[in-house]
Amino acid sequence: MIRYQLRCGAGHEFEGWFPGSAAFERQAAGGLLSCPHCGAPDVTRALMAPAIHTGMPARQMEETATPTPPGHAPQAMPDTMLALLQKIRETVETHCDDVGDHFAEEALGMHRGEREARGIYGSMTEEEHAELDEAGVEVHAIPWVRRADS
């Protein structure tokens, strides 16, 4: 996952999470992005600050850092982003089938017409993600935040 600082034509800044830079480019070119504040469709990448080396030894950084599991959102995020991701999670859980770690198998089966097309969610390995990408199966990973009611 890659995090971009985004800006709409009205000047609102917000974060966006994408599987890679190509996914951002496809979504932007397809008109699939909009500002969560005002709904403006003209979204571009904003200037982002580079990572700064703190001088802390790598071993000490590893010991003090709280890792973020793949596919999960980091702890500190704006309230509006958290609320949007919680709404996405609620919608996905309500309208899609949880296929667990059989996600790649199910998605590939639907892509090939071997299974009925339906909304699914679950988990996959990086290798399975690469296989789906190679087969032309478009999937989207979203940060899986805690439920709004938890």
HELIX and SHEET records of a PDB file:
HELIX    1   1 SER A   21  ALA A   29  1                                   9    
HELIX    2   2 ALA A   58  THR A   64  1                                   7    
HELIX    3   3 ASP A   79  HIS A   95  1                                  17    
HELIX    4   4 PHE A  103  HIS A  111  1                                   9    
HELIX    5   5 GLU A  126  ALA A  135  1                                  10    
SHEET    1   A 3 GLU A  13  PHE A  18  0                                        
SHEET    2   A 3 ILE A   2  CYS A   8 -1                                        
SHEET    3   A 3 VAL A  43  ARG A  45 -1                                        
SHEET    1   B 2 ASP A  97  GLY A 100  0                                        
SHEET    2   B 2 ILE A 120  GLY A 122  1                                        
END                                                                             
